[in-house]
Amino acid sequence: MLGCAQPLKPRDGEENVWSGRLALQVEDQASQSFSALFELRGSAQNGGLVLISPLGSRLAQLDWKDGHAQLATGAQEVRTSDSLENLLQDVTGTRIPITTLFSWLQGTQATAPGWEADLSGLAEGRLIARRDNPAPKATLRIALTK
């Protein structure tokens, strides 16, 4: 199912669309992990993220625009916030620099506090980002589909 790192063709009016699989490993006392299929569209200012379980059920859908974000979970719960990263943290269990992720997926080495991204595998559809600070350490792995 995984293939080359070509982004999906954008929907009308959208510049960027990526899909694939993401895995997040958090190294704390419980050593937790999160894995999902995803589709990310739009930009850091206006976009959406759908997370789907490996079995195909929708875990969450995040949409954001004009500084406001909305999270809809598989349990039909809807929450809103001014912080996209806070809502995403509620789903994944740790903070992910979603706004910086857009730059990384476009091949631009951008900075996020505590995170360092390895973009060397992006041409093959692979992105790895690691957070050393603040604790606990975390590793985000993304494999893009065709």
DSSP file (Angstrom, degrees, kcal/mol; ACC not computed):
  #  RESIDUE AA STRUCTURE BP1 BP2  ACC     N-H-->O    O-->H-N    N-H-->O    O-->H-N    TCO  KAPPA ALPHA  PHI   PSI    X-CA   Y-CA   Z-CA
    1    1 A M              0   0    0      0, 0.0   145,-0.4     0, 0.0     2,-0.2   0.000 360.0 360.0 360.0 -28.5    0.0    0.0    0.0
    2    2 A L        +     0   0    0    143,-0.1   143,-0.2   144,-0.1     2,-0.2  -0.600 360.0 147.1 -86.0 146.8    2.9    2.4    0.6
    3    3 A G        -     0   0    0    141,-0.9   141,-0.1     1,-0.3    -1,-0.1  -0.568  43.2 -16.1-149.2-148.1    4.7    3.8   -2.4
    4    4 A C        -     0   0    0     -2,-0.2     2,-0.4     1,-0.1    -1,-0.3  -0.131  64.0-106.5 -68.3 165.2    6.5    6.9   -3.7
    5    5 A A        +     0   0    0    118,-0.8   120,-0.2   141,-0.1    -1,-0.1  -0.082  67.6 135.6 -88.9  35.0    6.3   10.2   -2.0
    6    6 A Q        -     0   0    0     -2,-0.4     3,-0.1   138,-0.1    -3,-0.1  -0.726  54.9-124.8 -84.9 125.7    4.1   12.0   -4.5
    7    7 A P        -     0   0    0      0, 0.0    11,-0.2     0, 0.0    -1,-0.0  -0.306  32.9 -98.5 -63.8 152.4    1.4   14.0   -2.8
    8    8 A L        -     0   0    0      9,-0.8     9,-0.4     1,-0.1     3,-0.1  -0.284  50.2 -86.4 -63.2 156.6   -2.1   13.3   -3.9
    9    9 A K        -     0   0    0      1,-0.1    -1,-0.1    -3,-0.1     7,-0.1  -0.485  54.5-109.6 -65.2 133.6   -3.6   15.6   -6.4
   10   10 A P        -     0   0    0      0, 0.0     3,-0.1     0, 0.0    -1,-0.1  -0.267  25.6-117.5 -65.2 149.3   -5.1   18.6   -4.6
   11   11 A R    >   -     0   0    0      1,-0.2     3,-2.6     5,-0.1     5,-0.0  -0.380  58.6 -62.8 -73.2 165.0   -8.9   19.0   -4.4
   12   12 A D  T 3  S+     0   0    0      1,-0.3    -1,-0.2    -2,-0.1     3,-0.1  -0.271 127.2   9.0 -53.4 128.3  -10.2   22.2   -6.1
   13   13 A G  T 3  S+     0   0    0      1,-0.2     2,-0.4    -3,-0.1    -1,-0.3   0.418 104.7 111.9  82.8  -1.6   -8.8   25.2   -4.3
   14   14 A E    <   -     0   0    0     -3,-2.6    -1,-0.2     1,-0.1     3,-0.1  -0.864  46.9-167.2-108.5 141.2   -6.3   23.2   -2.2
   15   15 A E  S    S+     0   0    0     -2,-0.4     2,-0.4     1,-0.2    -1,-0.1   0.842  70.4  35.1 -90.8 -37.5   -2.6   23.4   -2.7
   16   16 A N        +     0   0    0     26,-0.1    26,-2.5    -7,-0.1     2,-0.3  -0.960  51.8 166.6-130.3 135.3   -1.3   20.5   -0.7
   17   17 A V  E     +A   41   0A   0     -2,-0.4    -9,-0.8    -9,-0.4     2,-0.3  -0.965   7.9 174.0-143.7 129.0   -2.6   17.0    0.1
   18   18 A W  E     +A   40   0A   0     22,-3.0    22,-3.0    -2,-0.3     2,-0.3  -0.967   2.3 177.6-129.7 148.4   -0.6   14.2    1.7
   19   19 A S  E     +A   39   0A   0     -2,-0.3   126,-2.8   126,-0.3     2,-0.3  -0.979  25.6  92.8-145.5 160.6   -1.7   10.7    2.8
   20   20 A G  E     -AB  38 144A   0     18,-2.0    18,-2.5    -2,-0.3     2,-0.4  -0.976  69.1 -43.8 160.1-144.6   -0.1    7.7    4.3
   21   21 A R  E     -AB  37 143A   0    122,-2.7   122,-2.8    -2,-0.3     2,-0.4  -0.967  41.2-166.2-125.8 139.6    0.7    6.2    7.6
   22   22 A L  E     -AB  36 142A   0     14,-3.0    14,-2.4    -2,-0.4     2,-0.4  -0.968   1.8-170.0-125.4 146.3    2.1    7.9   10.7
   23   23 A A  E     -AB  35 141A   0    118,-2.6   118,-3.1    -2,-0.4     2,-0.5  -1.000   2.6-166.9-133.8 133.3    3.5    6.3   13.9
   24   24 A L  E     -AB  34 140A   0     10,-3.5    10,-2.6    -2,-0.4     2,-0.5  -0.982   1.2-169.9-124.8 121.9    4.3    8.2   17.0
   25   25 A Q  E     -AB  33 139A   0    114,-2.7   114,-2.4    -2,-0.5     2,-0.5  -0.959   3.4-165.3-114.5 123.7    6.4    6.6   19.8
   26   26 A V  E     -AB  32 138A   0      6,-3.3     2,-1.3    -2,-0.5     6,-0.7  -0.943  11.2-148.2-111.0 123.2    6.6    8.4   23.2
   27   27 A E  E     + B   0 137A   0    110,-3.1   110,-0.7    -2,-0.5     2,-0.2  -0.650  48.6 122.4 -95.6  80.8    9.3    7.2   25.5
   28   28 A D  S >  S-     0   0    0     -2,-1.3     3,-0.8   108,-0.2    -2,-0.0  -0.533  82.8 -71.7-120.5-166.3    8.0    7.7   29.0
   29   29 A Q  T 3  S+     0   0    0      1,-0.3    -2,-0.0    -2,-0.2     0, 0.0   0.861 137.7  38.4 -58.9 -36.0    7.5    5.3   31.8
   30   30 A A  T 3  S-     0   0    0      2,-0.0    -1,-0.3     0, 0.0    -3,-0.1   0.565  99.2-142.9 -89.7  -9.8    4.5    3.6   30.0
   31   31 A S    <   -     0   0    0     -3,-0.8     2,-0.2     1,-0.1    -4,-0.2   0.947  27.6-166.5  41.7  76.9    6.3    3.9   26.6
   32   32 A Q  E     -A   26   0A   0     -6,-0.7    -6,-3.3    61,-0.1     2,-0.3  -0.552  11.4-166.0 -94.1 155.4    3.1    4.7   24.6
   33   33 A S  E     -A   25   0A   0     -8,-0.2     2,-0.4    -2,-0.2    -8,-0.2  -0.967   7.7-161.7-139.2 156.8    2.7    4.6   20.8
   34   34 A F  E     +A   24   0A   0    -10,-2.6   -10,-3.5    -2,-0.3     2,-0.4  -0.999  10.8 179.3-138.0 134.6    0.1    5.8   18.4
   35   35 A S  E     +A   23   0A   0     -2,-0.4     2,-0.3   -12,-0.2   -12,-0.2  -1.000  12.1 147.9-139.6 138.9   -0.4    4.6   14.8
   36   36 A A  E     -A   22   0A   0    -14,-2.4   -14,-3.0    -2,-0.4     2,-0.3  -0.990  45.2-110.5-161.2 156.8   -2.9    5.7   12.1
   37   37 A L  E     -AC  21  52A   0     15,-3.2    15,-2.8    -2,-0.3     2,-0.3  -0.659  47.8-170.0 -81.2 152.1   -3.5    6.2    8.5
   38   38 A F  E     -AC  20  51A   0    -18,-2.5   -18,-2.0    -2,-0.3     2,-0.4  -0.976  31.0-159.4-146.1 158.4   -3.9    9.9    7.7
   39   39 A E  E     -AC  19  50A   0     11,-1.7    11,-2.3    -2,-0.3     2,-0.5  -0.961  17.7-172.2-134.5 122.6   -4.8   12.5    5.1
   40   40 A L  E     +AC  18  49A   0    -22,-3.0   -22,-3.0    -2,-0.4     2,-0.3  -0.954  10.7 173.9-115.6 130.0   -3.5   16.0    5.6
   41   41 A R  E     +AC  17  48A   0      7,-2.6     7,-1.8    -2,-0.5     2,-0.3  -0.936  38.3  11.2-135.8 157.8   -4.7   18.8    3.4
   42   42 A G  E    S- C   0  47A   0    -26,-2.5     5,-0.3    -2,-0.3     2,-0.2  -0.621  86.6 -61.8  89.6-136.1   -4.3   22.5    3.1
   43   43 A S        -     0   0    0      3,-2.1    -2,-0.1    -2,-0.3     3,-0.0  -0.816  50.1 -86.2-144.1 178.5   -1.8   24.6    5.1
   44   44 A A  S    S+     0   0    0     -2,-0.2     3,-0.2     1,-0.2    55,-0.1   0.754 128.1  44.6 -64.5 -23.2   -0.9   25.5    8.6
   45   45 A Q  S    S+     0   0    0      1,-0.3    21,-0.7    54,-0.1    22,-0.5   0.757 128.4  14.5 -91.4 -27.5   -3.4   28.4    8.4
   46   46 A N  E    S+ D   0  65A   0     19,-0.2    -3,-2.1    20,-0.1    -1,-0.3  -0.877  92.2  85.7-154.2 110.6   -6.4   26.5    6.8
   47   47 A G  E     -CD  42  64A   0     17,-1.9    17,-2.6    -2,-0.3     2,-0.3  -0.940  50.3-109.2-175.9-162.4   -6.7   22.8    6.5
   48   48 A G  E     -CD  41  63A   0     -7,-1.8    -7,-2.6    -2,-0.3     2,-0.4  -0.993   6.9-156.5-156.8 156.8   -7.7   19.4    7.8
   49   49 A L  E     -CD  40  62A   0     13,-2.8    13,-3.2    -2,-0.3     2,-0.5  -0.984   7.5-166.1-139.5 124.8   -6.3   16.1    9.1
   50   50 A V  E     -CD  39  61A   0    -11,-2.3   -11,-1.7    -2,-0.4     2,-0.5  -0.954   6.1-162.5-111.6 130.1   -8.2   12.8    9.1
   51   51 A L  E     -CD  38  60A   0      9,-2.9     8,-2.5    -2,-0.5     9,-1.6  -0.955   7.7-172.4-113.5 129.7   -6.8   10.0   11.2
   52   52 A I  E     -CD  37  58A   0    -15,-2.8   -15,-3.2    -2,-0.5     6,-0.2  -0.967  23.9-118.0-125.7 135.3   -8.0    6.4   10.5
   53   53 A S    >   -     0   0    0      4,-3.4     3,-2.3    -2,-0.4   -17,-0.1  -0.228  33.5-105.7 -65.3 159.3   -7.3    3.3   12.6
   54   54 A P  T 3  S+     0   0    0      0, 0.0    -1,-0.1     0, 0.0   -18,-0.1   0.737 123.9  56.6 -58.2 -20.6   -5.3    0.5   11.0
   55   55 A L  T 3  S-     0   0    0      2,-0.1    -2,-0.1     0, 0.0    -3,-0.0   0.451 124.1-103.4 -90.8  -1.1   -8.7   -1.4   10.8
   56   56 A G  S <  S+     0   0    0     -3,-2.3     2,-0.3     1,-0.3     0, 0.0   0.445  75.9 130.7 100.0   0.1  -10.3    1.4    8.8
   57   57 A S        -     0   0    0      1,-0.1    -4,-3.4    -5,-0.0     2,-0.5  -0.664  64.3-107.6 -89.0 146.5  -12.4    3.2   11.4
   58   58 A R  E     -D   52   0A   0     -2,-0.3    -6,-0.3    -6,-0.2     3,-0.1  -0.574  33.7-179.6 -74.2 120.8  -12.2    7.0   11.7
   59   59 A L  E     -     0   0A   0     -8,-2.5    15,-1.8    -2,-0.5     2,-0.3   0.876  63.2 -21.6 -84.1 -44.3  -10.4    8.0   14.9
   60   60 A A  E     -DE  51  73A   0     -9,-1.6    -9,-2.9    13,-0.3     2,-0.4  -0.990  45.2-150.3-164.2 153.9  -10.6   11.8   14.4
   61   61 A Q  E     -DE  50  72A   0     11,-2.5    11,-2.7    -2,-0.3     2,-0.4  -0.979  16.3-168.9-132.8 122.6  -11.0   14.6   12.0
   62   62 A L  E     +DE  49  71A   0    -13,-3.2   -13,-2.8    -2,-0.4     2,-0.4  -0.927   5.9 179.6-110.4 134.2   -9.4   18.0   12.7
   63   63 A D  E     -DE  48  70A   0      7,-2.3     7,-2.8    -2,-0.4     2,-0.3  -0.990   3.9-177.1-130.5 141.8  -10.3   21.0   10.7
   64   64 A W  E     +DE  47  69A   0    -17,-2.6   -17,-1.9    -2,-0.4     2,-0.3  -0.992  10.5 158.7-142.9 149.9   -8.9   24.5   11.2
   65   65 A K  E >   +DE  46  68A   0      3,-2.4     3,-1.8    -2,-0.3   -19,-0.2  -0.911  66.8   1.3-166.6 136.8   -9.3   27.9    9.7
   66   66 A D  T 3  S-     0   0    0    -21,-0.7   -20,-0.1    -2,-0.3     3,-0.1   0.832 129.3 -50.1  52.3  41.0   -8.6   31.5   10.8
   67   67 A G  T 3  S+     0   0    0    -22,-0.5     2,-0.4     1,-0.2    -1,-0.3   0.555 116.7 105.7  80.2   7.1   -7.0   30.5   14.1
   68   68 A H  E <   -E   65   0A   0     -3,-1.8    -3,-2.4    15,-0.1     2,-0.3  -0.964  48.5-166.4-122.3 140.1   -9.9   28.2   15.2
   69   69 A A  E     -EF  64  81A   0     12,-3.3    12,-2.3    -2,-0.4     2,-0.4  -0.917   5.0-160.9-126.0 151.1   -9.8   24.4   15.2
   70   70 A Q  E     -EF  63  80A   0     -7,-2.8    -7,-2.3    -2,-0.3     2,-0.5  -0.997   2.9-160.4-132.9 136.1  -12.4   21.7   15.5
   71   71 A L  E     -EF  62  79A   0      8,-3.3     8,-2.6    -2,-0.4     2,-0.5  -0.972   5.3-174.1-117.5 124.5  -12.0   18.1   16.5
   72   72 A A  E     -EF  61  78A   0    -11,-2.7   -11,-2.5    -2,-0.5     6,-0.2  -0.984  14.4-159.4-115.5 124.2  -14.6   15.4   15.7
   73   73 A T  E >   -E   60   0A   0      4,-2.5     3,-1.9    -2,-0.5   -13,-0.3  -0.521  34.1-104.3 -99.2 168.1  -13.8   12.0   17.1
   74   74 A G  T 3  S+     0   0    0    -15,-1.8   -14,-0.1     1,-0.3   -16,-0.1   0.720 119.7  65.9 -61.0 -20.8  -15.1    8.6   16.1
   75   75 A A  T 3  S-     0   0    0    -16,-0.3    -1,-0.3     2,-0.1     3,-0.1   0.234 119.7-109.8 -85.8  14.5  -17.4    8.8   19.2
   76   76 A Q  S <  S+     0   0    0     -3,-1.9     2,-0.4     1,-0.3    -2,-0.1   0.686  71.8 144.8  65.2  20.3  -19.2   11.7   17.6
   77   77 A E        -     0   0    0     -4,-0.1    -4,-2.5     2,-0.0     2,-0.4  -0.739  32.5-161.7 -87.4 136.9  -17.8   14.1   20.1
   78   78 A V  E     +F   72   0A   0     -2,-0.4     2,-0.3    -6,-0.2    -6,-0.2  -0.983  12.4 173.6-123.1 128.2  -17.0   17.6   18.7
   79   79 A R  E     -F   71   0A   0     -8,-2.6    -8,-3.3    -2,-0.4     2,-0.3  -0.959  13.1-155.7-130.1 150.7  -14.7   20.1   20.4
   80   80 A T  E     +F   70   0A   0     -2,-0.3     2,-0.3   -10,-0.2   -10,-0.2  -0.886  17.1 163.7-123.3 157.2  -13.3   23.4   19.4
   81   81 A S  E     -F   69   0A   0    -12,-2.3   -12,-3.3    -2,-0.3     3,-0.0  -0.980  46.6-124.4-161.5 161.2  -10.2   25.3   20.4
   82   82 A D  S    S+     0   0    0     -2,-0.3     2,-0.6   -14,-0.2   -12,-0.1   0.524  99.4  71.7 -83.8  -8.4   -7.9   28.2   19.4
   83   83 A S     >  -     0   0    0      1,-0.2     4,-1.6   -14,-0.1     5,-0.1  -0.909  55.2-175.8-117.9 108.0   -5.0   25.7   19.5
   84   84 A L  H  > S+     0   0    0     -2,-0.6     4,-2.4     1,-0.2     5,-0.2   0.900  89.6  55.5 -61.4 -42.4   -4.8   23.0   16.8
   85   85 A E  H  > S+     0   0    0      1,-0.2     4,-2.1     2,-0.2    11,-0.3   0.856 104.5  53.1 -63.3 -35.7   -1.8   21.5   18.5
   86   86 A N  H  > S+     0   0    0      2,-0.2     4,-1.7     1,-0.2    -1,-0.2   0.922 110.5  46.7 -65.5 -42.9   -3.8   21.0   21.8
   87   87 A L  H  X S+     0   0    0     -4,-1.6     4,-1.1     1,-0.2    -2,-0.2   0.909 112.4  49.8 -65.0 -41.1   -6.6   19.2   20.0
   88   88 A L  H  X S+     0   0    0     -4,-2.4     4,-2.6     1,-0.2     3,-0.4   0.873 107.3  55.3 -65.0 -36.4   -4.1   17.0   18.2
   89   89 A Q  H  X S+     0   0    0     -4,-2.1     4,-2.6     1,-0.2    -1,-0.2   0.868 101.3  58.4 -63.1 -36.3   -2.4   16.2   21.5
   90   90 A D  H  < S+     0   0    0     -4,-1.7    -1,-0.2     1,-0.2    -2,-0.2   0.841 113.0  40.0 -60.6 -32.6   -5.7   15.0   22.8
   91   91 A V  H  < S+     0   0    0     -4,-1.1    -2,-0.2    -3,-0.4    -1,-0.2   0.904 125.8  31.5 -82.7 -45.0   -5.9   12.5   20.0
   92   92 A T  H  < S-     0   0    0     -4,-2.6    -3,-0.2     2,-0.2    -2,-0.2   0.686  99.9-121.3 -93.1 -19.6   -2.2   11.3   19.9
   93   93 A G  S  < S+     0   0    0     -4,-2.6     2,-0.3    -5,-0.3    -4,-0.1   0.339  84.7  54.6  94.7  -7.6   -1.2   11.7   23.5
   94   94 A T  S    S-     0   0    0     -6,-0.3     2,-0.4    -5,-0.1    -2,-0.2  -0.977  92.7 -86.1-151.9 164.3    1.6   14.1   22.9
   95   95 A R        -     0   0    0     -2,-0.3    -9,-0.1    -3,-0.1   -10,-0.1  -0.576  38.3-172.1 -77.7 128.1    2.3   17.4   21.2
   96   96 A I        -     0   0    0     -2,-0.4     2,-2.3   -11,-0.3     3,-0.2  -0.976  29.7-124.8-118.2 133.2    3.1   17.3   17.5
   97   97 A P     >  +     0   0    0      0, 0.0     4,-2.0     0, 0.0     3,-0.4  -0.464  39.3 170.7 -77.8  76.2    4.3   20.5   15.7
   98   98 A I  H  > S+     0   0    0     -2,-2.3     4,-1.0     1,-0.2    -3,-0.0   0.842  72.4  53.0 -59.9 -37.5    1.5   20.3   13.0
   99   99 A T  H  > S+     0   0    0      1,-0.2     4,-0.7    -3,-0.2     3,-0.3   0.895 112.1  45.4 -67.5 -37.0    2.3   23.7   11.6
  100  100 A T  H  > S+     0   0    0     -3,-0.4     4,-2.2     1,-0.2     3,-0.4   0.805 100.6  70.1 -72.6 -29.4    6.0   22.8   11.1
  101  101 A L  H  X S+     0   0    0     -4,-2.0     4,-2.7     1,-0.2    -1,-0.2   0.853  91.7  59.0 -56.7 -36.4    5.0   19.5    9.6
  102  102 A F  H  X S+     0   0    0     -4,-1.0     4,-1.2    -3,-0.3    -1,-0.2   0.922 107.0  46.6 -59.8 -43.6    3.7   21.2    6.5
  103  103 A S  H  <>S+     0   0    0     -4,-0.7     5,-2.7    -3,-0.4     3,-0.5   0.931 111.9  50.8 -63.8 -45.3    7.1   22.7    5.9
  104  104 A W  H ><5S+     0   0    0     -4,-2.2     3,-1.9     1,-0.2    -2,-0.2   0.921 108.2  51.6 -58.9 -45.0    8.8   19.4    6.5
  105  105 A L  H 3<5S+     0   0    0     -4,-2.7    -1,-0.2     1,-0.3    -2,-0.2   0.760 107.3  54.0 -65.8 -23.5    6.5   17.6    4.0
  106  106 A Q  T 3<5S-     0   0    0     -4,-1.2    -1,-0.3    -3,-0.5    -2,-0.2   0.405 124.7-105.1 -88.0   2.2    7.3   20.2    1.4
  107  107 A G  T < 5S+     0   0    0     -3,-1.9     2,-0.5     1,-0.3    -3,-0.2   0.606  78.3 132.4  88.2  11.7   11.0   19.5    1.9
  108  108 A T      < -     0   0    0     -5,-2.7     2,-1.2    -6,-0.2    -1,-0.3  -0.865  57.4-132.5-101.7 125.9   11.8   22.6    3.9
  109  109 A Q        +     0   0    0     -2,-0.5     2,-0.3    -3,-0.1    -5,-0.1  -0.648  39.8 171.2 -77.5 100.5   13.9   22.2    7.1
  110  110 A A        -     0   0    0     -2,-1.2     2,-0.4   -10,-0.2     7,-0.3  -0.706  27.9-116.7-108.3 161.3   11.8   24.3    9.6
  111  111 A T        +     0   0    0     -2,-0.3     5,-0.1     5,-0.1    -2,-0.0  -0.779  26.3 176.7-105.1 145.3   12.3   24.5   13.3
  112  112 A A  B >   -G  115   0A   0      3,-0.6     3,-2.4    -2,-0.4    -2,-0.0  -0.984  48.7 -89.7-138.8 134.5    9.9   23.5   16.1
  113  113 A P  T 3  S-     0   0    0      0, 0.0     3,-0.1     0, 0.0    20,-0.0  -0.194 109.7  -2.6 -52.2 121.5   11.0   23.8   19.7
  114  114 A G  T 3  S+     0   0    0      1,-0.2    18,-2.1    17,-0.1    19,-0.8   0.257 111.2 108.9  84.6 -12.1   12.6   20.5   20.8
  115  115 A W  E <   -GH 112 131A   0     -3,-2.4    -3,-0.6    16,-0.2     2,-0.4  -0.730  43.0-173.9-103.4 147.2   12.1   18.8   17.5
  116  116 A E  E     - H   0 130A   0     14,-2.4    14,-2.8    -2,-0.3     2,-0.4  -0.986  13.2-152.6-136.8 128.6   14.5   17.8   14.8
  117  117 A A  E     - H   0 129A   0     -2,-0.4     2,-0.7    -7,-0.3    12,-0.3  -0.815   8.6-149.4-106.2 140.4   13.4   16.4   11.4
  118  118 A D  E     + H   0 128A   0     10,-3.7    10,-1.5    -2,-0.4     3,-0.4  -0.925  20.5 172.0-104.0 107.1   15.3   14.1    9.1
  119  119 A L    >   +     0   0    0     -2,-0.7     3,-1.8     1,-0.2     4,-0.3   0.342  48.6 103.7 -96.2   5.2   14.2   14.9    5.6
  120  120 A S  T 3  S+     0   0    0      1,-0.3     3,-0.3     2,-0.1    -1,-0.2   0.757  83.5  45.7 -64.0 -24.4   16.7   12.7    3.8
  121  121 A G  T > >S+     0   0    0     -3,-0.4     5,-2.4     5,-0.2     3,-1.3   0.335  80.2 104.1 -97.8   7.8   14.2   10.0    3.0
  122  122 A L  G X 5S+     0   0    0     -3,-1.8     3,-1.8     1,-0.3    -1,-0.2   0.845  73.4  60.2 -61.2 -35.5   11.4   12.4    1.8
  123  123 A A  G 3 5S+     0   0    0     -4,-0.3  -118,-0.8    -3,-0.3    -1,-0.3   0.792 108.9  45.6 -62.8 -25.8   12.0   11.5   -1.9
  124  124 A E  G < 5S-     0   0    0     -3,-1.3    -1,-0.3     2,-0.2    -2,-0.2   0.302 128.5 -99.6 -96.6   7.0   11.2    7.9   -1.0
  125  125 A G  T < 5S+     0   0    0     -3,-1.8    19,-2.7     1,-0.3     2,-0.4   0.719  83.0 125.8  86.1  21.6    8.1    9.0    1.1
  126  126 A R  E   < + I   0 143A   0     -5,-2.4     2,-0.4    17,-0.2    -1,-0.3  -0.944  29.6 173.5-120.7 134.5    9.8    8.8    4.5
  127  127 A L  E     - I   0 142A   0     15,-2.2    15,-2.9    -2,-0.4     2,-0.4  -0.998   5.6-174.0-136.7 132.4   10.0   11.5    7.2
  128  128 A I  E     +HI 118 141A   0    -10,-1.5   -10,-3.7    -2,-0.4     2,-0.4  -0.996   3.7 179.9-127.5 130.8   11.3   11.0   10.7
  129  129 A A  E     -HI 117 140A   0     11,-2.6    11,-3.3    -2,-0.4     2,-0.4  -0.993   7.7-162.3-129.9 138.9   11.2   13.7   13.4
  130  130 A R  E     -HI 116 139A   0    -14,-2.8   -14,-2.4    -2,-0.4     2,-0.5  -0.952   7.0-156.2-124.2 141.1   12.4   13.4   16.9
  131  131 A R  E     +HI 115 138A   0      7,-3.1     7,-2.0    -2,-0.4   -16,-0.2  -0.970  18.2 166.9-115.1 124.3   11.7   15.4   20.0
  132  132 A D        +     0   0    0    -18,-2.1    -1,-0.1    -2,-0.5   -17,-0.1   0.644  56.6  74.9-102.6 -22.9   14.3   15.4   22.8
  133  133 A N  S    S+     0   0    0    -19,-0.8    -1,-0.3     1,-0.2     2,-0.1  -0.987  83.1  32.0-148.7 131.9   12.9   18.3   24.8
  134  134 A P  S    S-     0   0    0      0, 0.0    -1,-0.2     0, 0.0    -3,-0.0   0.533 108.9 -84.5 -77.6 160.2   10.6   18.7   26.6
  135  135 A A  S    S+     0   0    0     -2,-0.1     2,-0.1     2,-0.1  -107,-0.1  -0.338  99.9  63.9 -65.6 153.0   10.5   15.2   28.0
  136  136 A P  S    S-     0   0    0      0, 0.0  -108,-0.2     0, 0.0    -3,-0.1   0.561  83.6-125.7 -80.7 158.7    9.3   12.6   27.3
  137  137 A K  E     -B   27   0A   0   -110,-0.7  -110,-3.1    -2,-0.1     2,-0.3  -0.334  31.5-169.0 -64.5 149.8   11.3   12.0   24.1
  138  138 A A  E     -BI  26 131A   0     -7,-2.0    -7,-3.1  -112,-0.2     2,-0.4  -0.992  16.6-157.0-143.7 149.6    9.1   11.2   21.1
  139  139 A T  E     -BI  25 130A   0   -114,-2.4  -114,-2.7    -2,-0.3     2,-0.5  -0.995   6.8-163.7-129.6 127.2    9.7    9.9   17.5
  140  140 A L  E     -BI  24 129A   0    -11,-3.3   -11,-2.6    -2,-0.4     2,-0.4  -0.949   7.7-172.2-110.5 123.0    7.3   10.6   14.7
  141  141 A R  E     -BI  23 128A   0   -118,-3.1  -118,-2.6    -2,-0.5     2,-0.4  -0.961   0.4-171.5-117.6 132.4    7.6    8.5   11.6
  142  142 A I  E     -BI  22 127A   0    -15,-2.9   -15,-2.2    -2,-0.4     2,-0.5  -0.986   8.6-172.2-125.6 132.1    5.6    9.2    8.4
  143  143 A A  E     -BI  21 126A   0   -122,-2.8  -122,-2.7    -2,-0.4   -17,-0.2  -0.979  19.3-148.3-120.9 115.1    5.3    7.0    5.3
  144  144 A L  E     -B   20   0A   0    -19,-2.7  -141,-0.9    -2,-0.5  -124,-0.3  -0.542   5.1-141.9 -85.1 147.5    3.6    8.7    2.4
  145  145 A T              0   0    0   -126,-2.8  -126,-0.3    -2,-0.2  -143,-0.1  -0.577 360.0 360.0 -98.4 168.6    1.5    6.8   -0.1
  146  146 A K              0   0    0   -145,-0.4  -141,-0.1    -2,-0.2  -144,-0.1   0.484 360.0 360.0 -63.0 360.0    1.3    7.5   -3.8
